[in-house]
Amino acid sequence: MRNLKEPLVDQHPQPDWIGEALAIELATPAAGTLQRRLYAALRRWVQQGRLPGGSRLPSSRWLARQLGLGRNTVLGAIDRLVAEGFLETRHGAGTFVAELAHLASLSETLPTQPAVLSSRGERTLASCRLPDSASGAFAPGVPALELFPRVAWRRLIQRHLREAPMEWLDYQAQGGVEELREAICHYVRLSRSVDCSPRQVLVVNGAQQAFESIARLLADSGDRAWMEEPGYVGAQAALAAAELDVAPVPVDAQGLDPSRAPRDRAPRLIYVTPSHQYPCGVTLSLERRLELLALAERHAAWIIEDDYDSEFRYRAQPIASLQGLADSQRVLYVGTFSKSLYPGLRLGYLILPNSLVEPFRRVQARLYREGHYPIQAALAEFIATGHFARHVKRMREVYRRRQALLRETLAPAVARGLALSPGESGMHLLARLPPGIDEQALMKKGAQHGMTLRPLSRHYLGEPATAGLVLGYAGATDDEIRRAGALLRGWLLPLFDA
Ligand SMILES: Cc1ncc(COP(=O)(O)O)c(C=O)c1O
């Protein structure tokens, strides 16, 4: 198999591109003769590494014609660079950039200027922690990628790419491929009791884009947004990037507790994960659901219902979505294929109240542009022909087993007081640790053994109320869970002896 780290194509620029770059350079007004400027530009590019060693230059005849210069002018510049050792001529093959070993280290040591961002840019950057390298046991949120039916998926994509209508090469503005919107609508209506028609479905590049659009379109900067505390960092970042006044609202065993929200102003947006709170794993109680719906009506606020992993339920009867619970037009339901299929697909959906369909579609078509319609069509067929349901059903069994294995491995620590979240659904467990435990030290120890141990403190906007680890089990094989789980158990047990 091809090593993905190797460049797919030769890194040397096409000779024609060098001609075009030189034409742009010479078209810019500057002092000096044309020969001198040609020489200086080529020398600078070689020194900067923009023209890597081994790159072939176009012929002097071609360059002269392309640049509208006399051939002698071009030859004068090239001869000088050859004489200085920046270029070399190879008999019968042309002129090439010389391989100068010290240049690479020179360009690497050039001082880089600190980025100058706007103050909004700085604030956005501060809210965007670089995603951890999430691999191995127990990276949260990663599905069992090795079990994804790649062959069937590839066949579908190939066929849809081959058969795509010509219009799909152009810009699109339908809110997503019609068949996919229909398939999503059918699916969420049946499995999540979401109340919608295909028109209300907007296909987006993952849940993250839905959060961004919602924050941009439904709140003004400085407006209050309620965020579950602890909560999902992606949603925290989207709300902060929209310059909202994000108020963390504590989560308890019944989910987000509105009675503990700051009382000074009403929220404009309320972000919740009602089916499976991320990362605590609890379900928002019916009483709280009704309270939130009433509150949203009273304050003309919008509820963002993030239903990211509800495909994976293991015990209780499925809980209906918040969106479908009441005749409310104040809930925006967000779903994603990142967990049920794979995160790199970057496909999700937003189910909008009727009044918001046109504004959201228009903004999406203008700000983000729609595309990848053949992939969307392939996904529609993947769903319609039962591949999706089969894969989810199979993963449900695999994840149920993996969770049981993790519980079994950690059982001795649980017997001593380690508290694990309910785990009735989803792809991770939250392990609560005794107060004062150094999560960072555990995280580092894990990293030394190829494990991802995500500290709970990462999910707090304010002071963390408790210490813990978010343990993803879905993407770890049985062997990995046994091996890494045993190590983790060994590190946790002494913490409960004290
Ligand atoms: C709570 C929550 N919501 C949504 C997502 C999915 O986001 P996206 O569709 O942008 O991949 C995740 C993924 O980790 C998540 O944990």
The ligand as a Gaussian input file, in Angstrom:
#p B3LYP/6-31G(d) Opt

LIG

0 1
 C      -20.982000      15.686000      21.701000
 C      -20.558000      15.588000      20.275000
 N      -21.298000      16.183000      19.334000
 C      -20.964000      16.104000      18.025000
 C      -19.849000      15.405000      17.631000
 C      -19.573000      15.200000      16.164000
 O      -19.138000      16.253000      15.517000
 P      -18.876000      16.216000      13.934000
 O      -20.122000      15.784000      13.246000
 O      -18.520000      17.622000      13.664000
 O      -17.757000      15.254000      13.689000
 C      -19.029000      14.813000      18.574000
 C      -17.790000      14.146000      18.150000
 O      -16.886000      13.895000      18.904000
 C      -19.409000      14.887000      19.932000
 O      -18.671000      14.282000      20.872000

